[in-house]
Amino acid sequence: MTEADRVPAGVNPNVPSVARMYDYYLGGRDNFAADREAAEKMIEIGRRMGNDARQIALANRGFLGRAVRMLAEAGVRQFVDIGAGLPTQDNVHQVARRHAPGSRVVYVDNDPIVLTHARALLARERDVIAMEGDLRDPDAILDDPRVTAHLDLSRPYAVLLVAVLHFIPDDAEAARITARVRERLRPGGHLVLSHLYAGDAADDVTHAGQRVYSGTTSGGLARRDYDQIASFLDGLELLGPGVVPVADWTPDASPDGKYDLIRSGILAGVGRAPNSHG
Ligand SMILES: C[S@@+](CC[C@H](N)C(=O)[O-])C[C@H]1O[C@@H](n2cnc3c(N)ncnc32)[C@H](O)[C@@H]1O
């Protein structure tokens, strides 16, 4: 089968997709030539920043797994994973289920190719659904009848925004989206977040990266500083070490630890809605 035979209807393989580029960083095979070319450019730009894009993507998956495991062990049974990405190893439902059988998961992504793959993987799954949706409208996702039929949103649930918010280039829009997600959490609900972080990289290097992403399905890439990223968890109780490099986030890491933020590539945090919330 040639690559052209693998292109689902409605997908333009010549426009790099951020989902397929990420699949390439992770060593996956669900990507096309245009994705690999754009991803290689980002790998080179990462090198100029002293970073290894592939290692950072793997570290991000590691964080996702540790956070879901911690939540499952803490009793969370409902997960809404927005910007879920192409299925890979240790997807949210697999991790959650390993530690809390019966956990229910909704995968949401705005890239049709993600849905094609997710539906094939999940065809026989009862406790997991995948649907197209856009992070820009969290209410449309949480009020979607497929979601409200699958989850009981009057009970605590976790929303995952892992490596997706930087694809909302407008700062005010990213702040609005995360504020709304936090408002919708039940007391005891969680927001799991990770976000690209360029550290002290020179502007010309980050601009080169932004130019690559402006030609992809996301249409852009935000550069945000530590405080902006941490503010997406405002009002929530930070679990584990707080907002730290994605590779360092473990449930029992210390908030007082020494973390190399500058070279981290991605920052991560998990917040819990307090009981007085809302
Ligand atoms: C870098 S991948 C992250 C995948 C997964 N969350 C992880 O961290 O391993 C980003 C995903 O977000 C999706 N995405 C980007 N913008 C989005 C939006 N506005 N709404 C929903 N999904 C979006 C992309 O299609 C892609 O699958």
The ligand as a Tripos MOL2 file, in Angstrom:
@<TRIPOS>MOLECULE
LIG
   27    29     1     0     0
SMALL
NO_CHARGES

@<TRIPOS>ATOM
      1 C1          0.8710   17.5230   20.1900 C.3       1 LIG1
      2 S1         -0.6150   16.6150   20.0560 S.3       1 LIG1
      3 C2         -0.8600   16.1100   21.7490 C.3       1 LIG1
      4 C3         -1.5160   14.7640   21.8850 C.3       1 LIG1
      5 C4         -1.7250   14.2930   23.3210 C.3       1 LIG1
      6 N1         -2.5720   15.2190   24.0620 N.3       1 LIG1
      7 C5         -0.4070   14.1530   24.0380 C.2       1 LIG1
      8 O1         -0.0220   15.1030   24.7300 O.co2     1 LIG1
      9 O2          0.2560   13.1350   23.9080 O.co2     1 LIG1
     10 C6         -1.8360   17.9210   19.9240 C.3       1 LIG1
     11 C7         -3.2070   17.4550   19.4880 C.3       1 LIG1
     12 O3         -4.1210   18.5340   19.6750 O.3       1 LIG1
     13 C8         -5.0030   18.5710   18.5750 C.3       1 LIG1
     14 N2         -5.5260   19.9500   18.4770 N.ar      1 LIG1
     15 C9         -4.8720   21.0720   18.0830 C.ar      1 LIG1
     16 N3         -5.6990   22.1350   18.1550 N.ar      1 LIG1
     17 C10        -6.8900   21.6780   18.6160 C.ar      1 LIG1
     18 C11        -8.1450   22.2900   18.8900 C.ar      1 LIG1
     19 N4         -8.3340   23.6100   18.7030 N.pl3     1 LIG1
     20 N5         -9.1650   21.5220   19.3400 N.ar      1 LIG1
     21 C12        -8.9880   20.1820   19.5160 C.ar      1 LIG1
     22 N6         -7.8200   19.5350   19.2620 N.ar      1 LIG1
     23 C13        -6.7820   20.2770   18.8200 C.ar      1 LIG1
     24 C14        -4.1570   18.1520   17.3940 C.3       1 LIG1
     25 O4         -4.9430   17.6770   16.3170 O.3       1 LIG1
     26 C15        -3.2920   17.0710   18.0080 C.3       1 LIG1
     27 O5         -3.8910   15.8040   17.8930 O.3       1 LIG1
@<TRIPOS>BOND
     1     1     2 1
     2     2     3 1
     3     2    10 1
     4     3     4 1
     5     4     5 1
     6     5     6 1
     7     5     7 1
     8     7     8 2
     9     7     9 1
    10    10    11 1
    11    11    12 1
    12    11    26 1
    13    12    13 1
    14    13    14 1
    15    13    24 1
    16    14    15 ar
    17    14    23 ar
    18    15    16 ar
    19    16    17 ar
    20    17    18 ar
    21    17    23 ar
    22    18    19 1
    23    18    20 ar
    24    20    21 ar
    25    21    22 ar
    26    22    23 ar
    27    24    25 1
    28    24    26 1
    29    26    27 1
@<TRIPOS>SUBSTRUCTURE
     1 LIG1         1 GROUP 0 **** ****
